[in-house]
Amino acid sequence: MKAKIIRHKPCLRKFDEVEYAGGGSEKMLVMFTGNSRQSWIGQFVKGHNQGLCKVLTCSDSPFSLVVAGGKGYFVNIDKKEIKRFPDDGKTILSAVKSGRPECCIAGTETSLCIIDHEGTFHEIVPEFDVEGFYLNEKEKSKVCGNLMSEINLCEKEIPFRIDLDSLILHVEY
């Protein structure tokens, strides 16, 4: 499975197009190639012009996470199905792909969202208010980053890590 952001639609009309629009004029184009080697183009409405734009795929999975200007989309590449992710409209601030277990992790304003290689969605919400999760490091079975919260009066970022085997958030505060 492959996916990449493209700047312009190819001149050739050999590609199917799937549009996921909910209004808005700014769109991001992504070319997907499935297991059958058939390619298609997805059009995604951007949340913010300056927001995060990224595409993550897992090698043995037909699922992809597309972030277009902070708006998240969950894509089944083989079936050409696109769903809004997360459904509550949170802005995605950061996203990474882990190694083992292979999954896509997105940091939103208030939670962490994990999609495993089978397409199962897990959300981790801490017991305190968070103003943003910023993922930056990944190791074999954990992902690390920093979060912003009022618990330290937003004076500095607070380190955290997620154990991907148990889906437990460890905050170093």
TIRO-2110 file (N, C-alpha, C; in Angstrom, 1 decimal):
// TIRO-2110
0.8, -1.2, 0.0, N, 1, A
0.0, 0.0, 0.0, CA, 1, A
0.9, 1.2, 0.0, C, 1, A
0.5, 2.2, -0.9, N, 2, A
1.3, 3.4, -0.9, CA, 2, A
0.3, 4.6, -1.0, C, 2, A
0.8, 5.7, -0.5, N, 3, A
0.0, 6.9, -0.6, CA, 3, A
1.0, 8.1, -0.5, C, 3, A
0.8, 9.1, -1.4, N, 4, A
1.6, 10.3, -1.4, CA, 4, A
0.8, 11.5, -1.8, C, 4, A
1.2, 12.6, -1.2, N, 5, A
0.6, 13.9, -1.5, CA, 5, A
1.1, 14.4, -2.8, C, 5, A
0.1, 14.8, -3.7, N, 6, A
0.5, 15.3, -5.0, CA, 6, A
0.0, 16.8, -5.1, C, 6, A
0.7, 17.6, -5.9, N, 7, A
0.4, 19.0, -6.1, CA, 7, A
-0.7, 19.2, -7.1, C, 7, A
-0.7, 18.5, -8.2, N, 8, A
-1.7, 18.7, -9.3, CA, 8, A
-2.2, 17.3, -9.7, C, 8, A
-3.4, 17.4, -10.2, N, 9, A
-4.0, 16.2, -10.8, CA, 9, A
-3.2, 15.8, -12.1, C, 9, A
-2.9, 14.6, -12.3, N, 10, A
-2.2, 14.2, -13.6, CA, 10, A
-3.1, 14.5, -14.8, C, 10, A
-2.5, 14.8, -15.9, N, 11, A
-3.3, 15.2, -17.1, CA, 11, A
-4.0, 14.0, -17.6, C, 11, A
-3.5, 12.8, -17.4, N, 12, A
-4.2, 11.6, -17.9, CA, 12, A
-5.4, 11.3, -17.0, C, 12, A
-6.5, 10.9, -17.6, N, 13, A
-7.7, 10.6, -16.9, CA, 13, A
-7.8, 9.1, -16.5, C, 13, A
-6.7, 8.4, -16.4, N, 14, A
-6.8, 7.0, -16.1, CA, 14, A
-7.0, 6.7, -14.6, C, 14, A
-7.0, 7.7, -13.8, N, 15, A
-7.1, 7.5, -12.3, CA, 15, A
-8.6, 7.8, -11.9, C, 15, A
-9.1, 6.9, -11.1, N, 16, A
-10.4, 7.2, -10.4, CA, 16, A
-10.2, 8.3, -9.4, C, 16, A
-11.2, 9.1, -9.2, N, 17, A
-11.2, 10.1, -8.2, CA, 17, A
-12.3, 9.9, -7.1, C, 17, A
-11.9, 10.1, -5.9, N, 18, A
-12.9, 10.0, -4.8, CA, 18, A
-12.7, 11.3, -4.0, C, 18, A
-13.8, 12.1, -3.9, N, 19, A
-13.8, 13.4, -3.3, CA, 19, A
-14.5, 13.3, -1.9, C, 19, A
-13.8, 13.7, -0.9, N, 20, A
-14.5, 13.8, 0.4, CA, 20, A
-14.5, 15.3, 0.7, C, 20, A
-15.6, 15.9, 0.5, N, 21, A
-15.7, 17.3, 0.7, CA, 21, A
-16.8, 17.7, 1.6, C, 21, A
-16.6, 18.6, 2.4, N, 22, A
-17.7, 19.1, 3.3, CA, 22, A
-17.7, 20.6, 3.2, C, 22, A
-17.5, 21.1, 2.1, N, 23, A
-17.4, 22.6, 1.9, CA, 23, A
-15.9, 23.0, 2.0, C, 23, A
-15.6, 24.2, 1.7, N, 24, A
-14.3, 24.7, 1.7, CA, 24, A
-13.6, 24.6, 0.3, C, 24, A
-12.8, 25.5, 0.0, N, 25, A
-12.2, 25.6, -1.3, CA, 25, A
-10.8, 25.0, -1.3, C, 25, A
-10.1, 25.0, -0.2, N, 26, A
-8.7, 24.4, -0.1, CA, 26, A
-8.8, 22.9, 0.0, C, 26, A
-8.1, 22.2, -1.0, N, 27, A
-8.1, 20.8, -1.0, CA, 27, A
-6.7, 20.3, -1.1, C, 27, A
-6.5, 19.1, -0.6, N, 28, A
-5.2, 18.4, -0.7, CA, 28, A
-5.5, 17.1, -1.5, C, 28, A
-4.6, 16.8, -2.5, N, 29, A
-4.7, 15.7, -3.3, CA, 29, A
-3.8, 14.6, -2.9, C, 29, A
-4.2, 13.3, -2.8, N, 30, A
-3.4, 12.2, -2.4, CA, 30, A
-3.6, 11.1, -3.4, C, 30, A
-2.5, 10.6, -3.9, N, 31, A
-2.6, 9.4, -4.8, CA, 31, A
-2.3, 8.2, -4.0, C, 31, A
-3.3, 7.2, -4.1, N, 32, A
-3.2, 5.9, -3.4, CA, 32, A
-3.0, 4.8, -4.4, C, 32, A
-2.2, 3.8, -4.0, N, 33, A
-2.0, 2.6, -4.8, CA, 33, A
-2.2, 1.4, -3.9, C, 33, A
-3.2, 0.6, -4.2, N, 34, A
-3.5, -0.5, -3.4, CA, 34, A
-2.7, -1.8, -3.8, C, 34, A
-3.1, -2.9, -3.2, N, 35, A
-2.4, -4.2, -3.4, CA, 35, A
-2.6, -4.6, -4.9, C, 35, A
-3.6, -4.3, -5.5, N, 36, A
-3.9, -4.7, -6.9, CA, 36, A
-3.1, -3.8, -7.9, C, 36, A
-2.3, -2.9, -7.4, N, 37, A
-1.5, -1.9, -8.2, CA, 37, A
-2.4, -0.9, -8.9, C, 37, A
-3.7, -0.8, -8.6, N, 38, A
-4.5, 0.2, -9.2, CA, 38, A
-4.4, 1.5, -8.3, C, 38, A
-4.2, 2.6, -9.0, N, 39, A
-4.1, 3.9, -8.3, CA, 39, A
-5.3, 4.7, -8.5, C, 39, A
-5.6, 5.5, -7.5, N, 40, A
-6.7, 6.4, -7.5, CA, 40, A
-6.3, 7.7, -6.7, C, 40, A
-7.0, 8.8, -6.9, N, 41, A
-6.7, 10.0, -6.3, CA, 41, A
-7.9, 10.4, -5.3, C, 41, A
-7.5, 10.8, -4.1, N, 42, A
-8.5, 11.3, -3.1, CA, 42, A
-8.3, 12.8, -3.0, C, 42, A
-9.4, 13.5, -2.9, N, 43, A
-9.4, 14.9, -2.6, CA, 43, A
-9.9, 15.2, -1.2, C, 43, A
-9.2, 15.9, -0.4, N, 44, A
-9.5, 16.1, 1.0, CA, 44, A
-9.6, 17.6, 1.3, C, 44, A
-10.7, 18.0, 1.9, N, 45, A
-10.8, 19.4, 2.3, CA, 45, A
-9.9, 19.7, 3.5, C, 45, A
-9.2, 20.8, 3.4, N, 46, A
-8.2, 21.2, 4.4, CA, 46, A
-9.0, 21.9, 5.5, C, 46, A
-8.5, 21.7, 6.8, N, 47, A
-9.1, 22.4, 7.9, CA, 47, A
-8.5, 23.8, 8.0, C, 47, A
-7.2, 23.9, 8.0, N, 48, A
-6.6, 25.2, 8.1, CA, 48, A
-5.4, 25.2, 7.0, C, 48, A
-5.2, 26.4, 6.4, N, 49, A
-4.1, 26.4, 5.4, CA, 49, A
-2.8, 26.1, 6.0, C, 49, A
-2.5, 26.5, 7.3, N, 50, A
-1.3, 26.3, 7.9, CA, 50, A
-1.2, 25.1, 8.8, C, 50, A
-2.3, 24.3, 8.8, N, 51, A
-2.4, 23.1, 9.6, CA, 51, A
-1.5, 22.0, 9.0, C, 51, A
-1.3, 20.9, 9.8, N, 52, A
-0.5, 19.8, 9.4, CA, 52, A
-1.1, 19.1, 8.2, C, 52, A
-0.2, 18.7, 7.3, N, 53, A
-0.6, 18.0, 6.1, CA, 53, A
0.4, 16.8, 6.0, C, 53, A
-0.2, 15.6, 6.1, N, 54, A
0.6, 14.4, 6.2, CA, 54, A
-0.2, 13.1, 5.8, C, 54, A
0.5, 12.1, 5.2, N, 55, A
-0.2, 10.8, 4.9, CA, 55, A
0.6, 9.7, 5.5, C, 55, A
0.0, 8.8, 6.3, N, 56, A
0.6, 7.7, 6.9, CA, 56, A
0.0, 6.4, 6.5, C, 56, A
0.8, 5.4, 6.1, N, 57, A
0.2, 4.1, 5.7, CA, 57, A
1.0, 3.0, 6.5, C, 57, A
0.4, 1.9, 6.7, N, 58, A
1.0, 0.7, 7.2, CA, 58, A
1.3, -0.3, 6.1, C, 58, A
2.4, -0.9, 6.1, N, 59, A
2.9, -1.7, 4.9, CA, 59, A
1.9, -2.9, 4.6, C, 59, A
1.4, -3.6, 5.6, N, 60, A
0.6, -4.8, 5.4, CA, 60, A
-0.9, -4.5, 5.6, C, 60, A
-1.3, -3.3, 5.6, N, 61, A
-2.6, -2.9, 5.9, CA, 61, A
-3.2, -2.0, 4.8, C, 61, A
-4.5, -2.2, 4.5, N, 62, A
-5.1, -1.3, 3.5, CA, 62, A
-5.5, 0.0, 4.1, C, 62, A
-5.2, 0.3, 5.3, N, 63, A
-5.7, 1.5, 5.9, CA, 63, A
-4.6, 2.6, 5.9, C, 63, A
-5.1, 3.9, 5.8, N, 64, A
-4.2, 5.0, 5.8, CA, 64, A
-4.8, 6.1, 6.6, C, 64, A
-4.0, 7.0, 7.2, N, 65, A
-4.4, 8.2, 7.9, CA, 65, A
-3.9, 9.4, 7.1, C, 65, A
-4.9, 10.2, 6.7, N, 66, A
-4.6, 11.4, 5.9, CA, 66, A
-4.9, 12.6, 6.8, C, 66, A
-4.0, 13.5, 6.9, N, 67, A
-4.2, 14.7, 7.7, CA, 67, A
-4.1, 15.9, 6.7, C, 67, A
-5.2, 16.6, 6.5, N, 68, A
-5.2, 17.7, 5.5, CA, 68, A
-5.5, 19.0, 6.3, C, 68, A
-4.5, 19.8, 6.5, N, 69, A
-4.7, 21.1, 7.2, CA, 69, A
-5.2, 20.9, 8.6, C, 69, A
-4.8, 19.8, 9.3, N, 70, A
-5.3, 19.5, 10.6, CA, 70, A
-6.6, 18.6, 10.7, C, 70, A
-7.3, 18.5, 9.6, N, 71, A
-8.4, 17.6, 9.5, CA, 71, A
-8.0, 16.2, 9.2, C, 71, A
-8.5, 15.2, 10.0, N, 72, A
-8.1, 13.8, 9.8, CA, 72, A
-9.1, 13.0, 9.0, C, 72, A
-8.6, 12.1, 8.2, N, 73, A
-9.4, 11.2, 7.4, CA, 73, A
-8.9, 9.8, 7.5, C, 73, A
-9.7, 8.8, 7.7, N, 74, A
-9.4, 7.4, 7.7, CA, 74, A
-9.8, 6.8, 6.4, C, 74, A
-8.8, 6.2, 5.7, N, 75, A
-9.0, 5.7, 4.3, CA, 75, A
-8.8, 4.3, 4.2, C, 75, A
-9.7, 3.5, 3.6, N, 76, A
-9.5, 2.1, 3.2, CA, 76, A
-9.1, 2.2, 1.8, C, 76, A
-7.8, 2.0, 1.5, N, 77, A
-7.2, 2.2, 0.1, CA, 77, A
-7.8, 1.2, -0.9, C, 77, A
-8.0, 0.0, -0.5, N, 78, A
-8.5, -1.0, -1.4, CA, 78, A
-10.0, -0.8, -1.8, C, 78, A
-10.8, -0.4, -0.8, N, 79, A
-12.2, -0.2, -1.0, CA, 79, A
-12.6, 1.2, -1.5, C, 79, A
-11.6, 2.1, -1.5, N, 80, A
-11.8, 3.6, -1.8, CA, 80, A
-12.8, 4.2, -0.9, C, 80, A
-12.8, 3.9, 0.4, N, 81, A
-13.7, 4.4, 1.4, CA, 81, A
-12.9, 5.5, 2.2, C, 81, A
-13.6, 6.6, 2.4, N, 82, A
-13.0, 7.7, 3.2, CA, 82, A
-14.0, 8.1, 4.3, C, 82, A
-13.5, 8.2, 5.5, N, 83, A
-14.3, 8.6, 6.7, CA, 83, A
-13.6, 9.8, 7.4, C, 83, A
-14.3, 10.7, 7.9, N, 84, A
-13.8, 11.8, 8.8, CA, 84, A
-13.2, 11.1, 10.0, C, 84, A
-12.0, 11.6, 10.5, N, 85, A
-11.4, 11.0, 11.6, CA, 85, A
-10.7, 12.1, 12.4, C, 85, A
-10.8, 12.3, 13.7, N, 86, A
-11.9, 11.7, 14.5, CA, 86, A
-13.2, 12.4, 14.2, C, 86, A
-14.3, 11.7, 14.5, N, 87, A
-15.6, 12.2, 14.1, CA, 87, A
-16.0, 13.5, 14.8, C, 87, A
-15.4, 13.8, 16.0, N, 88, A
-15.8, 15.0, 16.7, CA, 88, A
-15.2, 16.3, 16.2, C, 88, A
-14.4, 16.3, 15.1, N, 89, A
-13.9, 17.5, 14.5, CA, 89, A
-12.6, 18.0, 15.2, C, 89, A
-12.0, 17.3, 16.0, N, 90, A
-10.7, 17.8, 16.7, CA, 90, A
-9.7, 18.0, 15.6, C, 90, A
-8.8, 19.0, 15.9, N, 91, A
-7.7, 19.3, 15.0, CA, 91, A
-6.5, 18.4, 15.3, C, 91, A
-6.0, 17.8, 14.3, N, 92, A
-4.8, 16.9, 14.5, CA, 92, A
-3.5, 17.8, 14.4, C, 92, A
-2.7, 17.8, 15.5, N, 93, A
-1.6, 18.6, 15.6, CA, 93, A
-0.3, 17.9, 15.2, C, 93, A
-0.3, 16.6, 15.4, N, 94, A
0.9, 15.8, 15.0, CA, 94, A
0.5, 14.4, 14.7, C, 94, A
1.3, 13.7, 13.9, N, 95, A
1.0, 12.3, 13.6, CA, 95, A
2.3, 11.6, 13.2, C, 95, A
2.4, 10.3, 13.7, N, 96, A
3.6, 9.5, 13.4, CA, 96, A
3.1, 8.1, 13.2, C, 96, A
4.0, 7.3, 12.5, N, 97, A
3.8, 5.9, 12.3, CA, 97, A
4.8, 5.1, 13.2, C, 97, A
4.3, 4.1, 13.9, N, 98, A
5.2, 3.3, 14.8, CA, 98, A
5.7, 2.1, 14.0, C, 98, A
6.7, 1.5, 14.6, N, 99, A
7.3, 0.3, 14.0, CA, 99, A
6.6, -1.0, 14.4, C, 99, A
6.8, -1.3, 15.7, N, 100, A
6.2, -2.6, 16.2, CA, 100, A
5.5, -2.3, 17.5, C, 100, A
4.2, -2.5, 17.6, N, 101, A
3.3, -2.9, 16.6, CA, 101, A
3.1, -1.8, 15.6, C, 101, A
2.9, -2.1, 14.3, N, 102, A
2.7, -1.1, 13.3, CA, 102, A
1.3, -0.4, 13.4, C, 102, A
1.3, 0.9, 13.6, N, 103, A
0.1, 1.6, 13.7, CA, 103, A
0.4, 3.1, 13.5, C, 103, A
-0.7, 3.8, 13.3, N, 104, A
-0.6, 5.3, 13.1, CA, 104, A
-1.2, 6.0, 14.3, C, 104, A
-0.5, 7.0, 14.8, N, 105, A
-0.8, 7.7, 16.0, CA, 105, A
-1.0, 9.1, 15.7, C, 105, A
-2.1, 9.7, 16.1, N, 106, A
-2.4, 11.2, 15.9, CA, 106, A
-2.5, 11.8, 17.2, C, 106, A
-1.9, 13.0, 17.4, N, 107, A
-2.1, 13.8, 18.6, CA, 107, A
-3.0, 15.0, 18.2, C, 107, A
-4.1, 15.0, 19.0, N, 108, A
-5.1, 16.1, 18.7, CA, 108, A
-5.0, 17.1, 19.9, C, 108, A
-5.9, 18.1, 19.9, N, 109, A
-5.9, 19.1, 20.9, CA, 109, A
-6.1, 18.5, 22.3, C, 109, A
-6.9, 17.4, 22.4, N, 110, A
-7.3, 16.9, 23.7, CA, 110, A
-7.0, 15.4, 24.0, C, 110, A
-6.6, 14.7, 22.9, N, 111, A
-6.5, 13.2, 23.1, CA, 111, A
-5.5, 12.7, 22.1, C, 111, A
-5.2, 11.4, 22.2, N, 112, A
-4.3, 10.6, 21.3, CA, 112, A
-5.2, 9.6, 20.6, C, 112, A
-5.1, 9.5, 19.3, N, 113, A
-5.8, 8.5, 18.6, CA, 113, A
-4.9, 7.6, 17.9, C, 113, A
-5.2, 6.3, 18.1, N, 114, A
-4.3, 5.2, 17.5, CA, 114, A
-5.2, 4.3, 16.6, C, 114, A
-4.6, 4.1, 15.4, N, 115, A
-5.3, 3.2, 14.4, CA, 115, A
-4.3, 2.0, 14.2, C, 115, A
-4.7, 0.8, 14.6, N, 116, A
-3.8, -0.3, 14.4, CA, 116, A
-3.9, -0.8, 13.0, C, 116, A
-3.0, -1.8, 12.6, N, 117, A
-2.9, -2.3, 11.2, CA, 117, A
-4.2, -3.0, 10.8, C, 117, A
-5.2, -3.3, 11.7, N, 118, A
-6.4, -3.9, 11.3, CA, 118, A
-7.5, -2.9, 11.2, C, 118, A
-7.2, -1.6, 11.4, N, 119, A
-8.2, -0.5, 11.2, CA, 119, A
-9.0, -0.2, 12.5, C, 119, A
-8.6, -0.8, 13.6, N, 120, A
-9.3, -0.6, 14.9, CA, 120, A
-8.8, 0.8, 15.4, C, 120, A
-9.7, 1.6, 15.9, N, 121, A
-9.5, 2.9, 16.4, CA, 121, A
-9.5, 2.8, 17.9, C, 121, A
-8.4, 3.4, 18.5, N, 122, A
-8.3, 3.5, 20.0, CA, 122, A
-8.1, 5.0, 20.3, C, 122, A
-8.8, 5.5, 21.4, N, 123, A
-8.5, 6.9, 21.8, CA, 123, A
-8.1, 6.9, 23.2, C, 123, A
-7.1, 7.6, 23.5, N, 124, A
-6.6, 7.8, 24.9, CA, 124, A
-6.8, 9.2, 25.3, C, 124, A
-7.6, 9.4, 26.3, N, 125, A
-8.0, 10.7, 26.9, CA, 125, A
-7.5, 10.8, 28.3, C, 125, A
-6.6, 11.7, 28.6, N, 126, A
-6.1, 11.8, 30.0, CA, 126, A
-7.1, 12.3, 31.0, C, 126, A
-6.9, 12.1, 32.3, N, 127, A
-7.8, 12.5, 33.3, CA, 127, A
-7.7, 14.0, 33.6, C, 127, A
-6.9, 14.8, 32.9, N, 128, A
-6.7, 16.2, 33.1, CA, 128, A
-6.8, 16.9, 31.8, C, 128, A
-7.1, 18.2, 31.8, N, 129, A
-7.2, 18.9, 30.6, CA, 129, A
-5.9, 19.1, 29.8, C, 129, A
-5.9, 18.9, 28.5, N, 130, A
-4.8, 19.0, 27.7, CA, 130, A
-5.1, 20.0, 26.6, C, 130, A
-4.1, 20.8, 26.2, N, 131, A
-4.3, 21.7, 25.1, CA, 131, A
-3.6, 21.4, 23.8, C, 131, A
-3.0, 20.2, 23.8, N, 132, A
-2.3, 19.7, 22.6, CA, 132, A
-1.3, 18.7, 22.9, C, 132, A
-1.3, 17.6, 22.0, N, 133, A
-0.4, 16.5, 22.1, CA, 133, A
0.6, 16.6, 20.9, C, 133, A
1.9, 16.7, 21.1, N, 134, A
2.8, 16.8, 20.0, CA, 134, A
3.8, 15.6, 20.1, C, 134, A
3.6, 14.7, 19.1, N, 135, A
4.4, 13.5, 19.0, CA, 135, A
5.7, 13.8, 18.3, C, 135, A
6.8, 13.2, 18.8, N, 136, A
8.1, 13.5, 18.2, CA, 136, A
9.1, 12.3, 18.1, C, 136, A
8.9, 11.3, 18.9, N, 137, A
9.9, 10.2, 18.8, CA, 137, A
9.1, 8.9, 18.8, C, 137, A
9.7, 7.9, 18.2, N, 138, A
9.1, 6.6, 18.2, CA, 138, A
10.2, 5.5, 18.3, C, 138, A
9.9, 4.6, 19.1, N, 139, A
10.8, 3.4, 19.3, CA, 139, A
10.0, 2.2, 19.0, C, 139, A
10.5, 1.0, 19.4, N, 140, A
9.9, -0.2, 19.0, CA, 140, A
8.4, -0.3, 19.4, C, 140, A
8.1, -0.2, 20.7, N, 141, A
6.7, -0.4, 21.2, CA, 141, A
6.2, 0.9, 22.0, C, 141, A
6.9, 2.0, 21.7, N, 142, A
6.4, 3.2, 22.4, CA, 142, A
6.6, 4.4, 21.5, C, 142, A
5.8, 5.4, 21.8, N, 143, A
5.9, 6.7, 21.1, CA, 143, A
6.0, 7.8, 22.2, C, 143, A
6.8, 8.8, 22.0, N, 144, A
7.1, 9.8, 23.0, CA, 144, A
6.7, 11.2, 22.4, C, 144, A
6.5, 12.1, 23.2, N, 145, A
6.2, 13.5, 22.8, CA, 145, A
6.1, 14.4, 24.0, C, 145, A
5.5, 15.6, 23.7, N, 146, A
5.2, 16.6, 24.7, CA, 146, A
3.8, 17.0, 24.6, C, 146, A
3.2, 17.4, 25.8, N, 147, A
1.9, 17.9, 25.8, CA, 147, A
1.8, 19.3, 26.5, C, 147, A
0.8, 20.1, 26.1, N, 148, A
0.6, 21.4, 26.8, CA, 148, A
-0.6, 21.2, 27.6, C, 148, A
-0.5, 21.8, 28.9, N, 149, A
-1.7, 21.6, 29.8, CA, 149, A
-1.6, 22.8, 30.8, C, 149, A
-2.7, 23.1, 31.4, N, 150, A
-2.8, 24.1, 32.5, CA, 150, A
-2.3, 23.5, 33.8, C, 150, A
-2.0, 22.2, 33.9, N, 151, A
-1.6, 21.7, 35.2, CA, 151, A
-0.2, 22.3, 35.6, C, 151, A
0.6, 22.8, 34.6, N, 152, A
1.8, 23.4, 34.9, CA, 152, A
1.8, 24.9, 34.5, C, 152, A
0.5, 25.4, 34.3, N, 153, A
0.3, 26.8, 33.9, CA, 153, A
0.9, 27.1, 32.5, C, 153, A
1.0, 26.1, 31.7, N, 154, A
1.5, 26.2, 30.3, CA, 154, A
2.9, 26.8, 30.3, C, 154, A
3.7, 26.7, 31.4, N, 155, A
5.0, 27.2, 31.4, CA, 155, A
6.0, 26.5, 30.5, C, 155, A
5.8, 25.2, 30.5, N, 156, A
6.7, 24.4, 29.6, CA, 156, A
6.0, 23.1, 29.2, C, 156, A
6.5, 22.5, 28.2, N, 157, A
5.8, 21.3, 27.7, CA, 157, A
6.1, 20.1, 28.7, C, 157, A
5.2, 19.2, 28.8, N, 158, A
5.3, 18.1, 29.7, CA, 158, A
5.6, 16.8, 28.9, C, 158, A
6.6, 16.1, 29.1, N, 159, A
6.9, 14.9, 28.4, CA, 159, A
5.9, 13.8, 28.7, C, 159, A
5.7, 12.9, 27.7, N, 160, A
4.8, 11.8, 27.9, CA, 160, A
5.3, 10.7, 26.9, C, 160, A
4.8, 9.5, 27.2, N, 161, A
5.1, 8.3, 26.3, CA, 161, A
3.9, 7.4, 26.3, C, 161, A
3.6, 6.7, 25.2, N, 162, A
2.5, 5.8, 25.1, CA, 162, A
3.1, 4.4, 24.9, C, 162, A
2.7, 3.5, 25.8, N, 163, A
3.1, 2.1, 25.6, CA, 163, A
2.1, 1.5, 24.6, C, 163, A
2.5, 1.1, 23.4, N, 164, A
1.6, 0.7, 22.3, CA, 164, A
1.1, -0.7, 22.5, C, 164, A
1.8, -1.5, 23.4, N, 165, A
1.3, -2.9, 23.7, CA, 165, A
0.1, -2.8, 24.6, C, 165, A
0.2, -1.9, 25.6, N, 166, A
-0.9, -1.9, 26.6, CA, 166, A
-1.8, -0.6, 26.4, C, 166, A
-1.4, 0.3, 25.5, N, 167, A
-2.2, 1.5, 25.2, CA, 167, A
-2.4, 2.4, 26.5, C, 167, A
-1.3, 2.4, 27.2, N, 168, A
-1.3, 3.2, 28.5, CA, 168, A
-0.4, 4.5, 28.3, C, 168, A
-0.9, 5.6, 28.7, N, 169, A
-0.3, 6.9, 28.6, CA, 169, A
0.5, 7.1, 29.9, C, 169, A
1.8, 7.4, 29.8, N, 170, A
2.7, 7.7, 31.0, CA, 170, A
3.1, 9.2, 30.8, C, 170, A
2.7, 10.0, 31.8, N, 171, A
3.0, 11.4, 31.8, CA, 171, A
4.1, 11.7, 32.8, C, 171, A
5.1, 12.4, 32.4, N, 172, A
6.3, 12.6, 33.3, CA, 172, A
6.2, 14.0, 33.9, C, 172, A
5.3, 14.1, 34.9, N, 173, A
5.1, 15.4, 35.6, CA, 173, A
5.0, 15.2, 37.0, C, 173, A
END
